[in-house]
């Protein structure tokens, strides 16, 4: 090693020990990764909550669905489902408290889901589907297993309150079937005297369904469900007509520009999607490390099933992404999936890096 390089490396390691890898010259030097603040030294340090795509397939054809829009560009292995054997080995090798199973597809299209639910219960792992399910295709056995094996939370994406309005967006679905499945879950909750799964009625206000907001609230109450309203980020599809009414009935900030909402979310909340890289990393059905739910095509290259979660999360590209998100002076790299992400662009545009004080307490 040349004398100049030796001195440079020595200075970089000193900076890391003092500033926690603040020096950009040391970010992705493979020789110094173990000294990086985002490097996990053992499995005990890994996140105890994680996201795994149970199934990326979907039987509906929603007009503003990102998955449908990107299907033609996607590689052949983009769509599939989580195998029970992969899930079993993965949770046997790691320690988790909670796993989110829903992402871009419909979890109930996974033919091995019942085995996954049962084994998670055996391992004392809480399962959630908070990102949303459409609940159109599910067996009676699975409906019972959700209750029997204490599936923790399920958000049902409904976006309407009558079959006629529901099918405008949830193309190929049937609201009567959805309501019937919810009632069966409630039947089993009563049978087993269980509060699980906790059910939430999700409603995205559009121009075609805004007149049913109050009816949706009533339906949710009748079905013993909570209700949540989410803003439509595909603003060109079925735009809201009466913004004042929707704001009053949902509490959403319809008038506020999306970029300002994102800035507010970055500054005030730990739940902003980019924090997922730190506290709840997203893994695809086949083990590919996606990092967060916003990465639709491509991955960081590491595979949590084949390489192990510890090695995957210590991948140099993944660590570099964390520096990009927390220090906007770090040069973005095109081969890092965050590079093309709208959320990352908003981080830079608003000059609002992720707060390290949040990350340190995760």
N, C-alpha and C positions, 0 to 999 in steps of 0.2 A: 504494500500500500504506500502511495506517495505521501510525503510529509504533509502536504497541503490537505489531502483527503483525510489523513489521520486527525489533523487539528479540527477540520470541519465536523467530523463525526463526533469528536469529543465535545465540541461546543453544543452540537445538537442534543446529545444525551444529557448535557447539563441543563439545557433549556427545558427538556421534557420533565426532568425531575423537579424543576422549579415551577414551570408554567403549565404542565399537563399537556404536552405536545402542541403548544401554541405555535411553534415554528413550522412554517409550511415545508421547509427543506427536509423535515424529519417525518412527515405524515405517512408516506407510503414507502419508507425504506425498510425492506424486509428484515434487515438486520436489527431494526429498532422497534419492530411491532410490539414486542413483549413489554416495552416500556411505554406504550401508548395508553392514554387514559381510557380509551374505548376497548381495550384488549381484555378479554376474559381469561383469567389465569386458571380457572377450574370450572367444572360443571356447577359447583355450588353458587357461582356468581351469575349464572345464566338467568334470564327472565323466567319467572314462574307462571306467567301467562303467555299464551302464544296463539297464533291463528293458523289453521290448516284448512285449505280448500277441500271440503268433503266431496264436492262434485261440481265441475265447471259446466256441465251440461244443463240445458234448460228447455222445457217443452213449450214455453210461451214465446211470443214474438213482439215484445214491447217496442213501440216506435222509436223511443229515445234511448234504447239500451246500448251502452258502449260495447258490450260483448258482441251483440249482433252486428254492429257497425264495423268491428275489427276482424270478424271471422275470416273474411277473404284474404286478409294479410297475414293471418296467423299460421304458424307451423303446424304440421300434421298432428303432433302430439299435444297441441294446445288444450284440447278438450279431453276430459276423462274423469275418473273418480278415484278417491282414496281407497286403497286396498287395506283390508283388515290386517293382514300380515305386516304391512309397512307401519300401520298405526301401532300395533302391539309392540313391535320391536322398538319403535321410536319412544313410546311412553315408558317402556321398560328400561331404556337406556338413559332417560332423563327424569327429572322431577318437576311436575307441573301441578298447579292448583286449579287452573282453568284453561280451557281451550275453546276458542270461537271456531265453529265449523262452517259458517256461511260466508260467502264472498261474492263471486260473480254468477254462480250457478244455483241450481235448486238441489239442496242436500238430499231430499227425499227420492231423488232419482238414483242414488247410490244403492246398489243391490246388497251391499255389505254393511249398511248403516246400523242395522239392529245389533250386529256383533260389536260394532264400534261403541254403541251406546252402553251395552252391557259391560264391556271390558273397562270403559272409563269409570263406570260406577264401581266396579271391583277395585280399581286403582285409586278410588276416592278423588277423581278428577271431575270438576264441574264442567258440563258442556253448555255452550250457548250458541244461539243462532240470531244474534242481535242485528246483524247486517241485513237480514231479511230472508224470508221464504215465501213462496206463493201458495203453498199448501193445497195445490190442485190434485196432485197424484201421490197418495200415501195409503199404505195398507192399514187395515184394522189392527193388525199385530203391532205395527210400528206406533200407531196412536196410543196403544196401551203401554208400550215400552217407554215412551216418552215420560209417562207418569210413573210407571213402576220402577224405573231406574233413575228417576229424579233429574231429568234433563232440566237445567236451571232456568233458562230464558229463551223465548222465541218471539221475534218480531215478524208479524205477518204483513206483507206488503199488499195493501188492498186498493187504496187510491180511488175509492168510490163507496157508495152505500146502497146502490141498486144494481142488479145484474146488467141493465142496459148501459149505465154509465161505466161500470167496472170494465166491461169488455172493450170499451173504446181504447183504453191504454193497455190493459192486460189481455192482449190479443191471444185467443186460443184458450183462455181460462173461463171458469164458470163460478160466479160468486156464490151461488147456492151450494155448490160443492165445498167451497172454502168454509162457509158458515156451518155446514153439516160436519165437517172435520173438526172445527173448533168446538162444536157442541159435544162431539165424541170425546175430545180431550177433557172437557169439563166433566163429562160423565165419569171418566176414569179418575179424575181428581177427587170426585166425591166418593167413588168406590174405595180408593186407597187412602182417603182422608189426607190428601197431600195438597200443598200450595204450588207444587211444581208440575209442569213448567209455568212460569209467570208469562202471560201472554200480552203482547202489545199490538194494537191496531195501528199500522202505519198508513198515513195519508199524505200524499204529495199533492198540494193544490195546483190544478191546471185550470185553464179557461173553461174546459168542458165539464169539470166536476166541482167547481167552487160553490155551486148552489147546494151541494150535499154535505157540507162540512158539519152543520149542526145535526143532520141525520146520522152521520158517521159517529159523532160523539154519543148519540143515543144508542146506536147499535153496539158500540164498544161497551157501554155500561150494561146493556142487556146480556152481553156475552162474557161479562166478568173480565174485561180486558182493560188495560191502560190504553191511552191513545197518544201518539206522537205525530207531529207534523214536520215534514222536512221540505226544504225549499227545492224547487226544480232548478237544477244547474244547467239544463239544456234549454236556455231561455227562448229559443226560437220555436220550440214545440209547444203548441197550445198555451200561449201566454195568458196570464191572469187578466181578467177584464175589470174587476172591481177590487183594486188593491187595498183601499181603505177597509172594505168589508172583510177581506181575507186577513189583514193584519189584526183587526179587532177580534175575529173569531178564532184565530190560531196562535197569535202572539209572534208570528214570524215578521221579520223586517223586510217586507216586499219592496219598499221604496229604496232601501239601501243597496248600493251597487255591490255586486258579488266580491269584487276585489277588496272593498272596505270591510265586508263581513269576514273575509279570510284574514285580513290584518287584525281585526278584533279578536278572532279566534286564536291567532298566533300569540297575541300579547296576553290574553287572559286565561286561556284554557290549556290544561295538560293533555286534553283529548284530541287536539289537532292531529290530523292523519299522519303527519311526518314524524310525530313522536313514536309512532308504531315501530320504527326502526330500532328504537331503544327499549321500549317497555312491552311491546307486543308484536314481534316480527311476524310477517306473513309468509307462509310456506305454501307452495302449490301442491296440488293433489299428488304429484309425483316426487315431491321432495325438493324441487327447485326453490332456491331462496329468492323470494320476490321483495321482501323488505316491508312493503306496505300494500294495502288493497288497491292503490292507484296505479300500480305497475301491472298493466294488462298483458303486454307482449314483451317477452324477454325476461331476464333475471340477472342476478349478480354473478351467476356462473357456478356458485357453490351449490351442493346438494345436501340438505340436512339429513336425508335418509341414508345416502351412500357414504358421505364423508363424516357424518355425525354433526350434531348441532353446534358443539363447541368449535370445531374446525370451521364450519360454515360461517358462524357469526364473527370469527376472527379473520375471515378472508380480507385481504388488503383492500380490495375494491369496496367492500362493505364498510370497512373502517373509514376509508376516504370519503364515502358518502356522508357519514356522520359528521366529519369535519366540514364538508361543504354546507351542511344544514345549520351548523352551530357557529360557523365563522365565514361570513360572506366575502372575506378577503381571499379565501382559498379559491383557486382557479377551478371552475367547473370542468369536468372531463366528459367528453362525449360518450365514452364507453361505460360510464356510470349511469344506470337507469334513471336516476333522479334528474339528469341533465335535461330531458325533454318534458318533464312533468310540469303541469300547470301550477301546482302548489309550490314547487321550488322556484318557478319564475316569479310568483307573487312574493315569495320570501325576499328575493333580490330586488324586485320592483319597489316593495314597501320598505326595504332596508330593515327587515325584521327577522333576524336569525332566531332559531329555536333557543329558548332560555336554558342556559346550563344549570341554573338553580333548580329548575323543574327536573331536569335529567338526573342531577345528583341525588334527588330525593325519590327517584323512581325505584 
